[in-house]
Amino acid sequence: MRQGERNEEAVAGRAPVTESWLGHAGATVNLALPLIGVQLAQVTMNVTDTVMVGWLGAAELAATVLATQAFFLFFIFGSGFAHAAIPLAAGAEGRGDTRGVRRSIRMSVWVLVLYGALTLIPLTVLEPILLALNQEPDTARLAGEYMAIGQWSMFPALTILSLRAYLTVVNRAYLMLAVIVCGALANAGFNWIFIFGHLGAPAMGVAGAAVATLLSNTLMAGLLVGYTVFAPGLRRYELYARAWRPDWPAFFEVVRLGLPISATIIAEVGLFATSSIMMGWLGTVPLAAHGIALQIASISFMIPLGLASAATVRVGLAFGRQDRIALGRAGAVAVVIGGTIAFLAATLFWTMPERLIGLYLDGANPNSADVLATAVPLLLVAAVFQLADAMQAVGAGVLRGMKDTRVPMIIALISYWLVGMPVAYILAFPLGLGGPGIWWGLASGLAAAAVMMNWRYVRRERYGLVGH
């Protein structure tokens, strides 16, 4: 291969066929770093919202938590369609097919806009839904006030996901990170203005937090649209040319791949939601300890989650070129990097659990000592949990790169609901292990998924995953 061809492939984000193991590792890390930053910046936005609404009082915080969790449930299901666009566009990019990239991304936007319109139906009636679920009337009312504005954030939020997939595939993930950081800063400023009524704005309370979310998401979506329209290096994709024209084969391909991914995500989200309910059966202190340990584990999980997206792209590029050597190396490198990062996180959890948990506690609170004592065993289990969670996330990302989504969905359902949840219940209650038993159940479900997904990748030739 001539040097000019190598440079052209590098600009397009495609690895040369002869790329070494070290080259794959460098390219994967280079792509993963901004994606990890994006995940951490989004977590920062959530933490900022929680802290600033918390200054209003417990009722406002509870209402906002209920509203944002309802929003998140629909948003995270829709994210599966954006995830589906990544292997489709990466495969096309690997083949040098700019039209294929355009078709996949554009139709993912179509799917997500239509899906966003459907979510308005349940989100509009959030208050009566919460009342039917026996929530406090005042809390349900405040949550309804938040959602009356917050529901419109679904459209820019889903648009961001599609354009994030696009920029990741065309090797512009650092731009995505810059936009998310700007959005996080703007979100904090908008919260300060509209929640508390600064700079001449009315003090809107909970509704102000919804305004801040809507404005910051709209800002980020606008920046991304502007960049993808005017960036010289992206003009060859003609992403917005005849954007109103449907491409039904590409549309239904996004739906076909996206639905299993969405179901997989919901299966995992449901596992953790149910674990929180079971921890609540044990009392207030165990539930508080569970929340702290889960927050720490979730922040750490942002690293393998970003790596999983990078793995999808790297494997997808090799898959598009039908380069079996590159496909094997791209997946194996991602798994090794993911395992190494998870081991480092686990070591941190093992060696300094009290210090990590103490960051969330006020020593003057009389319950702090009990919460700390209860949370430490959970974080020790979380060390094992981290290893399993990282490996299942990267394994799922690698399989998505080969457009394999249906069987991973089945693996997730079996692992989380036929292994993880029963083990959690049995260990916690009949066997009396309490909170640690629930966390060992979570770890067992994630471990089962990690083993099965990575085994499927190892045996990809046997399962016929390497060809179109």
Salt bridges, closest charged atoms under 4 A:
GLU5 OE2 - ARG2 NH2 3.04
GLU19 OE1 - HIS24 ND1 3.98
GLU19 OE1 - ARG314 NH2 3.14
GLU93 OE2 - ARG236 NH2 3.98
ASP97 OD2 - ARG95 NH2 3.84
GLU145 OE2 - ARG141 NH1 2.90
GLU238 OE1 - ARG102 NH1 3.93
ASP247 OD2 - ARG103 NE 2.48
GLU253 OE2 - ARG256 NH2 2.97
ASP323 OD2 - ARG321 NH2 3.67
ASP404 OD2 - ARG456 NE 2.56
GLU461 OE2 - ARG324 NE 3.25
